[in-house]
Amino acid sequence: MGKYLQAKEVVENSFWIVERKGTKVGTLRRNTEGYVFYENTSRTETVLDNLDNFRFEKQKQKNNVNASTNGYPTNVDTVYNEQLLDNVAVYTKTANSQQYFVAGYWGILFPHGWRPSFCPRLKTLQGYPYIGPFTNEADMYLAMKRRVQEDEKNIKFTSARSDTGMGTRQ
């Protein structure tokens, strides 16, 4: 097994990914009997008496506290130059930046279809059709799904009308 394997915590106090020199070599899990090490190369499980060969690394806590502007989330800790532009909350990421971003979740219609976007550049919204803003990802995806369904219905209706000759006037 080798000495001093790095055990990176995945599930607090019960499951770790084990690496040697940055390469994954196995997993370590806690069970009722103690600890079980699964080694990838030999595909064997070993019940361990002690954990002397492991150095443990705690799971990093995710800090998702970002600033918000006008009730919409942003992807930065601090917003600068925030303002309402055509009823859309815009901001810059640094005090001297000229590049504006829009707060919230958006659905943007690119040439290849609707795509989700979180805090896109204002310039992007000015160049493409969009829906939004939304305060959360779930609402954005629901609105995009509805919009795709509406678009498909409109395409079918338009093509059905033109097939029957009802869609054109002379």
C-alpha positions as CSV (number, residue, x, y, z in Angstrom):
1,M,0.0,0.0,0.0
2,G,2.8,2.4,0.6
3,K,3.4,5.1,3.2
4,Y,1.6,8.4,3.6
5,L,-1.4,8.2,1.3
6,Q,-3.5,11.4,1.0
7,A,-7.1,10.8,2.0
8,K,-9.4,13.5,0.7
9,E,-12.8,13.7,2.5
10,V,-15.8,13.3,0.2
11,V,-18.5,12.4,2.9
12,E,-17.7,13.8,6.3
13,N,-16.1,11.2,8.6
14,S,-17.2,8.3,6.4
15,F,-15.7,8.3,2.9
16,W,-12.5,9.5,1.3
17,I,-10.7,9.4,-2.1
18,V,-7.2,8.1,-1.6
19,E,-4.3,9.5,-3.7
20,R,-0.6,8.9,-4.0
21,K,1.3,11.7,-5.5
22,G,-1.8,13.2,-7.0
23,T,-3.1,10.0,-8.6
24,K,-6.2,8.2,-7.3
25,V,-5.2,4.8,-5.9
26,G,-8.4,3.9,-4.1
27,T,-11.0,4.8,-1.5
28,L,-11.3,4.6,2.2
29,R,-14.6,4.1,4.0
30,R,-15.7,3.9,7.6
31,N,-18.0,1.0,8.5
32,T,-19.1,-0.8,11.7
33,E,-15.9,-2.8,11.9
34,G,-13.6,0.2,11.4
35,Y,-12.1,1.4,8.1
36,V,-11.9,-0.4,4.8
37,F,-9.4,0.5,2.1
38,Y,-10.3,-0.4,-1.5
39,E,-7.2,-0.5,-3.8
40,N,-7.9,0.2,-7.4
41,T,-5.1,-1.6,-9.1
42,S,-5.5,-4.9,-7.2
43,R,-9.3,-4.5,-6.7
44,T,-8.9,-5.7,-3.1
45,E,-10.5,-4.5,0.1
46,T,-8.5,-4.4,3.3
47,V,-9.9,-3.9,6.8
48,L,-7.4,-1.6,8.5
49,D,-6.2,-1.8,12.1
50,N,-4.9,1.8,12.1
51,L,-4.7,4.8,9.9
52,D,-1.0,5.6,10.4
53,N,-0.3,5.5,6.6
54,F,-2.9,8.2,5.8
55,R,-2.9,11.9,5.9
56,F,-6.4,13.3,6.0
57,E,-7.6,16.4,4.2
58,K,-10.9,17.8,5.3
59,Q,-13.6,18.6,2.8
60,K,-13.5,22.2,1.8
61,Q,-16.6,24.1,2.8
62,K,-18.3,25.8,-0.2
63,N,-18.9,29.5,0.5
64,N,-21.7,30.4,-1.8
65,V,-22.4,33.8,-0.3
66,N,-22.4,36.2,-3.2
67,A,-23.7,39.7,-3.4
68,S,-27.1,40.4,-4.9
69,T,-28.5,43.4,-6.6
70,N,-32.1,44.4,-6.7
71,G,-33.1,41.0,-5.4
72,Y,-31.2,39.0,-8.1
73,P,-28.0,36.9,-7.3
74,T,-24.6,37.7,-8.8
75,N,-21.5,35.6,-9.3
76,V,-19.2,38.0,-7.3
77,D,-18.7,38.8,-3.6
78,T,-18.9,42.6,-4.2
79,V,-20.7,44.4,-7.0
80,Y,-19.6,47.8,-8.3
81,N,-21.4,50.5,-10.4
82,E,-24.7,48.8,-9.8
83,Q,-27.7,50.4,-11.5
84,L,-31.1,49.7,-13.2
85,L,-30.8,49.9,-16.9
86,D,-34.2,49.3,-18.7
87,N,-35.5,47.6,-15.5
88,V,-32.5,45.2,-15.5
89,A,-30.0,45.1,-12.6
90,V,-26.5,45.6,-14.0
91,Y,-23.2,45.8,-12.3
92,T,-19.4,45.6,-12.9
93,K,-17.0,43.2,-11.2
94,T,-14.4,45.8,-10.4
95,A,-14.7,49.5,-9.6
96,N,-13.0,50.7,-12.8
97,S,-14.5,48.2,-15.3
98,Q,-16.5,49.2,-18.3
99,Q,-17.8,45.6,-18.8
100,Y,-21.3,45.4,-17.4
101,F,-23.0,42.1,-16.3
102,V,-26.7,41.5,-15.5
103,A,-27.7,39.9,-12.3
104,G,-29.8,36.7,-12.1
105,Y,-30.5,33.7,-14.2
106,W,-31.3,34.1,-17.9
107,G,-32.4,32.0,-20.8
108,I,-30.7,33.2,-24.0
109,L,-31.7,32.1,-27.6
110,F,-28.4,31.5,-29.4
111,P,-28.4,30.3,-33.1
112,H,-28.2,26.7,-31.7
113,G,-31.1,27.1,-29.3
114,W,-32.0,28.2,-25.8
115,R,-29.1,28.1,-23.3
116,P,-29.1,28.9,-19.6
117,S,-26.9,31.7,-18.4
118,F,-26.0,33.0,-14.9
119,C,-25.0,36.7,-14.8
120,P,-24.2,37.1,-18.5
121,R,-22.7,40.2,-20.0
122,L,-25.1,43.0,-20.8
123,K,-23.7,43.0,-24.3
124,T,-24.8,39.4,-24.8
125,L,-28.4,40.3,-23.9
126,Q,-28.3,43.2,-26.3
127,G,-27.4,40.8,-29.1
128,Y,-29.8,37.9,-28.6
129,P,-33.4,37.3,-27.6
130,Y,-33.7,36.3,-23.9
131,I,-36.0,35.5,-21.1
132,G,-35.4,36.6,-17.5
133,P,-34.2,37.6,-15.1
134,F,-34.9,34.8,-12.6
135,T,-33.9,34.6,-9.0
136,N,-33.1,30.9,-9.1
137,E,-32.0,28.2,-11.6
138,A,-35.2,26.1,-11.3
139,D,-37.4,29.0,-12.4
140,M,-35.1,29.7,-15.3
141,Y,-35.1,26.1,-16.6
142,L,-38.9,25.9,-16.2
143,A,-39.4,29.1,-18.3
144,M,-36.9,27.9,-20.9
145,K,-38.8,24.6,-21.2
146,R,-42.1,26.4,-21.6
147,R,-40.6,28.7,-24.2
148,V,-39.2,25.8,-26.2
149,Q,-42.6,24.1,-26.2
150,E,-44.2,27.4,-27.3
151,D,-41.7,27.7,-30.1
152,E,-42.3,24.1,-31.3
153,K,-46.1,24.7,-31.2
154,N,-45.7,27.9,-33.2
155,I,-43.5,26.2,-35.8
156,K,-46.0,23.3,-36.2
157,F,-48.9,25.7,-36.5
158,T,-47.1,27.9,-39.0
159,S,-46.0,25.0,-41.2
160,A,-49.5,23.4,-41.0
161,R,-51.1,26.7,-42.2
162,S,-48.6,27.1,-45.0
163,D,-49.2,23.5,-46.1
164,T,-52.9,24.1,-46.5
165,G,-52.3,27.4,-48.3
166,M,-53.9,29.3,-45.4
167,G,-50.7,31.0,-44.4
168,T,-50.2,33.2,-47.5
169,R,-52.1,36.1,-48.9
170,Q,-52.0,37.2,-52.5
